Amino acid sequence: MLCQYVHQFGRKLVRRRPLEPQEKSESRRAPLNTLDLVILGVGKILRAAIYILIGKTVKYITGPAIVLCFLAAALFSLLSGFCYAELWARVPRSGSVYLYSYVTMGQLYAFITGWNLILSLVLGTAILARAWSYIFDSLIGNHISQALQGTFSLHMPRFLAKYPDFLALALVLLLMGLQVLGVRDSALFNKVFTGINILVQSFIILSGFIKGDLHNWQLTECDYTSNTSESRGTSRLGPLGSGGFVPFGFDGVLHGAILCFYAFVGFDTVVSRGKEALNPQWSIPLSIMFSILVCFLAYFGVSASLTLILPYYQIQPDNPLSQTFLDGGWISARYVLSVGIICAITYRLHSAMFPMSQVIYAMAEDGLLFRGLAQVRARTGAPIVAIMSSGNLAGVMALLFKLSDLVDFLSVVTLLAYTLVAFSVLVLRYQSHLKEKTGKEIEMESEAEGSPLDSVPEAGTSNILKSLWFPPSTTPTEKSGQIVYGCAFMLVLLLAILSLVLAQWPRQVFSGDPVLTTVAVLLLPLIAGVTAIIWRQPQDPSPLYFKALALPVLPLVSTFVNVYSMMRMPTGTWVLFGIWMVVGFVIYFGYGIRHSLEENNEPQPPASTLQT
């Protein structure tokens, strides 16, 4: 009885959502070539992140080596982009990763994906609002921050910001009100503000060529001594690093690369429109590569210019770009630049709030979140409750948390999302449940699963090991799919242990510590062996619009990079993330699992066409 109950409960967790037939209107769009997809990708990726990340990252973490951080983040994002493209190819429909996960991986997996997608969008909104507040305040002489800090700084807990940012809260509430009234994004606004963003970044890059000094990439102790009072005659000057191009060492480059992941979020726009491409098998990977390349060149140019114009330790963390031009003597350019940056962030903030409420609305419609969140205002069609709940949450985060903590929090959520996508691609390629089987395939599958293992009991272990390396079927079976699932979970566990060891005790590992070095060395052949078992299993031969190359190596590398990066995040970030996940699981197991549409056998609504 207990086993039957556990089995039924497990089946509930993996129920997949049936995909409704595609609407005719969605298939009548004009086909897109590679250039069209690149333009879409650049417009989505090239956001205001550079204005937010660069200040504290350059001054306290990387120095001029931030250009290497953007390069590493671009390469790692490329791996995730290819994994995301294959996941979309299994559900060739405009939508979010929540929809793709529900259709392919099941309900619990979809809830975790959607719950973290909501958090990432909320955090992105809070970060943009906080950055907007910093830049606007700097433009008017920092009067707002000085007044608030003098009033609240002594009463704020250490884990919160020094003062509540009421300006950021007001901005979020204002834009939330516009969303409730039905004001939405438009293609014209997108072109105008993307153009402003490109002009601002082009101006910064050209200024670096004019006013930049290569000596700022080759700073020495003498430069510190003559330019800062923090020097104490040592080769490493506390928070200022040790000079040169990489003042904080390789560790600083790794930490900076993790934070720079945020700058490349948005390639999902390319893959979600991939079915409209003339040749998806080539257009999707080329578009992802060129979109990330163009954005990397822009980020590289801006960060290089900033660190060439001023020594990295003189850069102002909260408002680096306009303050750099002020210190560099271009006072008039500072004001023009600040206005341009404010315009770019304002538009990005407005466009970021729309998908935030749409994900909540989609999950509430499916019954995984409270049904009341799917309430729609009849006059405008806006999901008013979802907009207000997500907007208020984003406003509270912008009000109370430090910008650096929000960026760390978002980095963990983004890396987890990339990990979930890589895991999905790894296991789905080897499954048989995603396609209809013919009678011949079913017969072959039953023969393969019921043959040697039962006929020769005394050689059971030998046959099991043999079947791992020499699968009895050339097409995926239920048993081979279960083997891949088990091996994939084991891989994630082994990679998590290896990442934890390398992230927390790297010096001990490479210096020959007997315990830690032995653990790391033993984990490598285990990981290689489990990967080889997955590689030997039969893959699903069904044609897809796009298939990632080099399975299982590509998702494996992507998973390792993401997990290792997450292991380097501070403890406080993990505490906040743990609280968020506990709240989510309470909602799911207390409400969602019993009220989902699949549980109640209600008619399925058409698959949501939200796009994030």
N, C-alpha and C positions, 0 to 999 in steps of 0.2 A: 504493500500500500504506500509506504513511504517512498519507495523507488518510483512508483508510478506518479506520485505527486511531484517529485523532483524532476522527473522527465517532462511532465506537462508544464511545469514552471520554466524549465529551460527552453522549451519550444516557444513559449511566449516571448522570451528575450530575443529570439532570432527570427521572429516573424518578419517577412519582407513585405513591403508595400507594392502591390501590383501597379504597373505603369499604365496609365490611361492612354488610349490612342491619341496621336498627335493632332492638334487642331490644324485645320487647313490654312488658317491665316498665318501660322508660324512657318509654313513651308513655301510661302510665296515671296519671300524676301529675295532680293537680287543676290546672286552669288558674290562672294568676297574673294579677292585675290590676296596674295601674301602681304602686299603693301597695305591693303585695307586693315588686315588683322594687326599688323605692326603699329599702325596709327592708333587703333583701338587700345592696344596694349600699352603703348607709351603714354597715352592720355590718362590711363587708369593708374599706372605705376608711378609716373613722374608727378609725385604729389608734394605736399608741403613738409614731408618728413625731414628733408635735408635741413630746413630751418630750425627743426626741433632737436635733432640728434647731435648736430655737429658741435655745439658749444662745450658742454660738459665732457663729451667723448674726447674731443681734441685736448682739452686742458688737463684732464685728470686720468685719462685711460690710454690714449694712443699717441698724442702728439701728431707730427706730420704724417705718421704711418697710417693715418685713417684712410688714405687712398688704398692701402693694401687691404684694409678691413672691408671696404666696399667691393673690392675685387673678390675676396673670399666669399662674402655674402652673396654676390651675384652668381658665382659658380655653384654654391650650395642651393640657391633658389632655383637654378636651372634644373638640378636633379629633381627637386620637388615639382617643378613645372611639368616635366615629362611624366611623372607619376600621376599628377592631377589630370593630365590629358588622357591617359588610358582609362582612368576611372570615369571621366566624362564619356568616353567612347562607348562604355557599356550602358550608359543612359543618355543617348544623344538628344538631349533636350535642354533648352535654356533653363537654368536653375542654379541652386546653391549646392554646396557639398553636402548639406543636410539631406536634400532630396536624393542625391546620388547614393549616399550611405544607406538610406532607408530602402531603396530599391534593390541594392546589391548585397548589403551586409546584415541587415536586420534592425529591429526596433531599438534595442539597447545601444548598439553601436551608433545608430542615427541620433538617439537622444544625447549621448555624450558629445558627438560631433556638433549637433545644433546648439547645445547648451554652451559649449566653448566658443562657437561662432558668435553667439549673442554677446558673450563676454568680450571677445576681441573687438567687435564693433562698438560696444559701449566704451571700452578703454580707448579706442582710436578717437572717438568723439571727445572724451575727456581730455586727452592729450592735446588735440587741436585747440580746444577751448582754453586750456591753460596756457598754451604757447601764444595764442592770440592776445590773451590778457597781458603776458609779459611784454610783448612787443609794443602794444598800445600804451602800456604804462611807461615804458622806456621813452616812447616818443613824446610824452608830455612831462618828462622830468622825474619819473618814478614817485610821484606824489601819492598815488593810491597805495602802492606797496609799503611806503614808509609809514603812512598813517595806520594801515592795518597791522603792520608788524609791531608798531609801537603800542597798539591796543591789545593784541591777542597773543604775541609771541611767548609771553611768560605762562600762558594758560593752556597751550597746545601740547598734547602728548608727543613724545619723541618720535613715534612712528608715523606721525602726520606732518603735514607741511607747517612751516613756521607761522603761517597766518592763513585763515580761510580766504579763498579767492572768490569774493562775491561777484566780481566782474565776469569771471568765467561762468559762474552759475547763471547770471542774468543772460549771458549770450546764449547758453544752451536752452534756457526756458523760452527766450524770444524765438529762436529757430524752431523749437518744439511747437510753439503756438502757430507758426506759419505752416508747419506740417499738418496740424489739426485742421486748419482752414482749407487744406487741400493744395497748398502751393508746392509744386514739385519741380524736379530738375528738368532742364531742357537742353536740346542739342546746341542751341545758340549760346546759352550761358557756358556750356562746357567748352566750346571753341574759344569764346572770349577769354575766360579765366585761365584756360590752358595756355593761350597765347601770352597772357600777362605773366604767367609762371615761367614760360620759356624766355621771355624778354628779361625778366629779373635775373634768371640764372645766367643768361648770355652776358648781361652787363657785369655780373660778378666775375665771370671767367675772363672777360676782356680786361677788366680792371687788374686782375692778377698779373697779366702779361705786362701791363703798363707800370704798376707800382710795386710788383713783387720783387723779392730779393732772395736769391737762392741760398744766401747765408743763413736764412731762417730755417733751413733744413739741415744745417750743419752747426748748430749752436754748441758752444763749449762752456766749461765752468766759468771762464772769464766773462762770457756774456751774461751769465746769471749774476755774477758778482757786481757787474756794473749796472745791471738793470733791475735787480730786485733785492730787497732787504732780507729775503728769506734764506739767502745763502749763508752757510756756516763753515765754509771752507772744506766741505766734503765732496766726494765724487757723486753722491746721490743726494739730492736736495729735497727729501721728503716728498710731498705731493707733486713736485715739479719734474720728477724724473731725473735722468742722468745725461740729458743732452743728445745731440745727434738726430738722425732721422727717426730712430725708434727709441725714444727716451724711456719708455716703460717696458721694453723688452718684448719677447715673443708672447709672453702671457698677456700683455696689454693688447697686442694685435688680436689674439683670440677673443678676448672679452669684447673688444670693439666690434669684431665681426658678428658676434652674437647680437649685439644691439642694432647693427646695421641691417639685419634681416627685415626689420620693419620697413625699410626704405623700398623693398622690392615686392611688397604685397600688392597684388592686383593682376597678376598674370592669368588669373581665372577668367578674366574677361575674354581673353583670346580663346581659351579652350571651350568656353560656354557658347561661343559663336562658331565653333569649328565645323558644325554640320553644314553651314552655309558656304564653306570654303570650296573652291573649285577642285582642289586636290588635298584633302585633309591629311593624308599620310605624310605629305611633304610640307604643306602650308603650316600645320600646327607646330611642328618642331622648329621650323625656320622662323616663324613669327615669334615664338617664345624666346628663341635665342637673340633675334635682332631687337626685340622690345627690351629685354634685359640689358643688352649691349648698349643701346642708345641711352638708357637711363643710367647705366654705370658711367658712361662717358660724361654725362651731365653732372652726376654726383662727384666723380673724380675731379672734374674741372672746378666745381665750386669749392670743394674741400682743399684742393691744391692752392687755389687762389687765396683762400682765407689764411692758410698757414704760411704762404709766401709774403703776404702783405704785412702781417704782424707775427712776432714770435708766439708760439703756441701758448706759452704760459701767461701772456698778456691778454688773451682772448676772453671776452666776457661770456660766462657760461649760458645765461638765460636769454640773451639777445645778441648773439655773436656777430651776425653779419652787419647790421646797421651800426653797431658799436665799433666794429673794426674800421669802417669808413670814417667814423667820427675821430677815432684815434689816429687814423692815417692822414687826416687833414682834409678829407672830402666831406665837409659838413653838409653842403646842399645835396650831395648824392645820398647821404644818410637818410634824409627825409623822403626823398623819392623812393628809395629802396624799401623803407619801412612801410610806406603806403602800398607799394606793390605786393609786399609780403602779406600784409593784412588782407588785401583783396584776395590773394590766392588761398590763404587759410580760411577765409570766410566762405568761399565757394566750396572748398573741400569739406568743411564742416557741415554745410547744408546738404551736400550730396551724400555724406557718410551717414547721416541720420535716417535716411529713407530705408536702406536695406536692413538697418537695425530693427525697426518695427516690423518689417516684412517677414523676417525669420521667426520672430515671436508669433506673429499672426499665423504663419504656416504650421508651426508646431502646435498652436492652440487648436487650429482647425482639425489636425490629426488626433487631437485628444491627449497629446503627451504633456501639454501645459494646460492650465485652467481655461475652460471654454470661454469664460468671460473676456479673456484677452483677445478673442477673435471678433469682438463686437465692432461693427462697421458703422460709421456715420452715413446715414442714407443720402444726405445732400451732396457730400463730396466723395464718398466711397473710401475715405481714409479710415484705417483701423485705429480708432481714437484711443482705445484703452491700451493697445500695444505701444502706440506712440508716446503716450503719457508715462507709462511705466518705464520704458527704456530711456526716455528723455530725463525723467527724474533721477534714475539711477546714474546716468552719465553726469548729470549736473552735480549730484552729491560727490561723486568721485573727483570731478574737477574742482569742487569747493574745498575738499579736505586733504587730498593726497598730493605729494610732491611729484613734479614732472618726471624726475628720474625714476621714482618708484613705479609710476604708471608705465613708463617705457619698459622697465624690467618685467613687470607683470604681463604686459602685452607680448614681450618676447617669448616668455614661457608658453603662453596660449598659442601663439603662432607656430612655435616649434612643435607643440603637441599636435596641432592640426596637420602639419606636414607629416608627422610620424604616423598618424591615423591613415592618411591617404596612402603613404608608402606601404603600410601594412596591408591595406585593402588590395592594392595592386598585386602585392606578393602572393596573397592567398587566392585571389579570384581567378588568376590565370590558370590555376591548377584544379578548379572546381568543375563539376559536371552539372550542377543544378541550375545554371543560368541559361541553358539551352534545352530545347525539346529533343529527347532522344528518340531515335528510330527503333523499330522492333529488333533489328539486328544488333544494334549497340547495346540494348538492354540484355539480350541473350548473351553476348560476349562478356558483358560486365558481370552477370550472375555466374558464368562459368569461371571467370578469372577470380572472383571473390570466394568461390566455394571449393576450389580445387585442392591444392597440395596441402594446405594447412591442416585440414581435417583428416585427410587420408593417412598421414604419417605422423601420429602424435609424438613418437619418440624423437623425431627430428624437427619438432615445432620451432624451437629457438633458431635453428639453422635456416629453416624456411622463411621465418619472419625477417631475419637479417638479409637473406637473399632477395626477398621481395622489396626491401628498402632500396637495394641497389639495382635490381633487375625487375622492375614492375611487370606483372603478368599481362597488363593491357597497354595498348598504345594510345588509348584515349582515357581521359580522366574518369575515374570511378568514385563511388562514395568513399571507399576505403582509402584510395590515394589522396582524395581531398582531405580526409581526416588526418592522414599522415602529414600533409602540408600544414594544416592548421596547428597540429601539435608542435611540429618543428618550428613554425613561425613564432609561436608563443615562447618556445624555448630560446629562440634566437634573440627575441626582445629582452628576455630575462638576462641572458648571458651578456648582451651588449650593454644593458643597464649596469650590471656589475662591473664590467670592464670600464665603462665610461666613468662610473663613480670613483674607481681606483685612480684612473688617469687624471680626473679633474681635481680630486681632493689631495692626492699625494703624488704629484708628478715627479718631484725631485727624488723621493725615496725609491720610486719605481726604477728610474733611469740611473740611479746611483748604486743599485744592486742590493736594496733591502731584501733580506732573505724571504720574508713573508709576502710582501706586496709584489715583488718581482716574480716570485714563483706563481702567485695567483694570476698575474697578467699573462705570463708565458703559458700556463695551462689553459687559460681561456681561449687563446688564439686557435689551437688545433680543434678544440670543441666547436668553436664558431665555424671553422672551415669544414668540419665534418658534417654538421647539421645543414650548412648551406649546400654541400654536395648532395645530401639526401634529397633536399628540395629540388635541386637541379635535375636529378635523375627521374623525378616523377613526370608522368605525361602531362602536357599542356593542352588546354582547350584550343582546338584548331579553328574555332568559329572566327570568321572574318570580322574585324573591327575597323572603324574609321582611322584609329591610330593605336599602335602598340609600342610600348616603351622597349628599348633595346636592352640587351644584356641582362635579362632576368636570370637568376635572382640577385645578381650583383648590384644593379643600379638601385633598387629599393633598399637593399641591405646597406649600401654606403650612405644613402640618404637617411635611413633610420639611425645609423651610428652617429652621423654628424649632428642630427637633431637631438638625440638623447644625450650625447656628450655636451652639447651646448646647454641643454636644460640643467645638467648636473652642476654647471658652473654658476648658476644663478644663486643669489643670496637666500638665506634661510627665511627671512621675512616674506619674500615673494612666494615661497612655497607654502607658508602658513596661510596667506591670503588665498592662494589657489586651492588649498585643501578645504578651506571654509566654503568657497564657492562650489566645489564639487560635492561636499556633504549636503549643502542646501539642495543641489540638483538631484542627488540620489533620493533624498527625502521626498521631493516632489514626484519623482518618477515612480518609486516603489509605493508611495502613499496614495498617488492619484493617477499618474499617467498609465501605468501598466493595466489598471482596471477600467480606464475610460477611453483608451485608444479605439479608433474605428475598427481595427482588426479584432479587438477583443469583443466588441459588441456586434460584429457582423453587420455594420451599417454600410450603405452604399459608399463607394470611394469617391471623393471629389476629384476633379481633374488635377493632375500633378501641377504643383505651383510653378509659376514661371518667373519667380523672383530671381534676380541676378545680383550677386555680390562680388 
